Amino acid sequence: MTLLPNRTKWTLLLSGLVCLFAAGPASAQTNPATCTNDIDCVATPQCGGDICDWNSTTAPMKCRPAGSYAAGNDG
C-alpha cells in the first residue's frame, strides 16, 4: 500500500520539475541588430521605450531610445 502513494508523490514532483525547467529563465530581451517596425524593438517594451529609427542616415535601421529626435520625428 505504501508503494502507490510514493509513486504518486514522485510523479507529481517530477512533473513539477519538468514544468519549472520548461519555462526557462526569466531574462531580459535584447533588441535585434536591425529593425523594420517599432514592435521589433523588444528590450524596453514600456511606453516611450525603444523605437525603430527611420530617421537614421545610415543603413540598416536600428533600435534607439524614444526621444532621440524632436517631437513628431521619432521612428
C-alpha positions as CSV (number, residue, x, y, z in Angstrom):
1,M,0.0,0.0,0.0
2,T,2.8,2.4,0.6
3,L,4.2,2.0,-3.0
4,L,1.3,3.7,-4.7
5,P,1.3,6.9,-2.7
6,N,5.1,7.1,-3.0
7,R,4.9,6.6,-6.8
8,T,2.2,9.3,-7.0
9,K,4.4,11.8,-5.0
10,W,7.4,11.1,-7.3
11,T,5.3,11.6,-10.4
12,L,4.0,14.9,-9.1
13,L,7.5,16.0,-8.1
14,L,8.9,15.1,-11.5
15,S,6.1,16.7,-13.4
16,G,6.6,19.9,-11.4
17,L,10.3,20.0,-12.1
18,V,9.7,19.4,-15.8
19,C,7.3,22.4,-15.9
20,L,9.8,24.6,-14.0
21,F,12.6,23.8,-16.4
22,A,10.4,24.1,-19.5
23,A,9.5,27.6,-18.5
24,G,13.2,28.7,-19.0
25,P,15.0,31.5,-17.3
26,A,13.3,34.9,-17.0
27,S,15.9,37.0,-18.7
28,A,15.7,40.4,-20.3
29,Q,15.2,40.5,-24.1
30,T,17.7,42.3,-26.3
31,N,16.9,44.3,-29.4
32,P,17.7,42.8,-32.8
33,A,20.7,44.1,-34.8
34,T,18.3,45.7,-37.4
35,C,14.6,46.6,-37.3
36,T,11.7,47.4,-39.6
37,N,9.0,48.4,-37.2
38,D,8.9,49.8,-33.6
39,I,7.5,46.4,-32.4
40,D,10.8,44.8,-33.4
41,C,12.5,46.7,-30.6
42,V,11.7,44.5,-27.6
43,A,14.4,45.5,-25.0
44,T,12.3,48.2,-23.4
45,P,8.6,47.4,-24.1
46,Q,7.1,50.1,-21.8
47,C,5.6,53.2,-23.4
48,G,8.3,55.5,-24.6
49,G,10.8,52.7,-24.9
50,D,12.9,51.9,-27.9
51,I,11.8,52.8,-31.4
52,C,13.0,51.7,-34.9
53,D,15.0,54.7,-36.1
54,W,13.7,55.5,-39.6
55,N,15.5,58.9,-39.5
56,S,18.9,57.3,-39.5
57,T,21.0,58.4,-42.5
58,T,22.9,55.1,-42.4
59,A,21.5,51.7,-43.2
60,P,20.4,49.5,-41.6
61,M,17.8,50.9,-39.3
62,K,18.4,50.2,-35.7
63,C,16.5,50.4,-32.4
64,R,17.1,53.7,-30.5
65,P,15.6,55.2,-27.4
66,A,12.4,57.2,-28.0
67,G,13.0,61.0,-27.7
68,S,16.3,61.0,-29.6
69,Y,14.8,63.5,-32.1
70,A,12.3,66.4,-31.9
71,A,8.7,65.6,-31.1
72,G,7.0,64.1,-34.2
73,N,10.3,62.9,-35.8
74,D,10.9,59.8,-33.8
75,G,10.6,56.5,-35.6
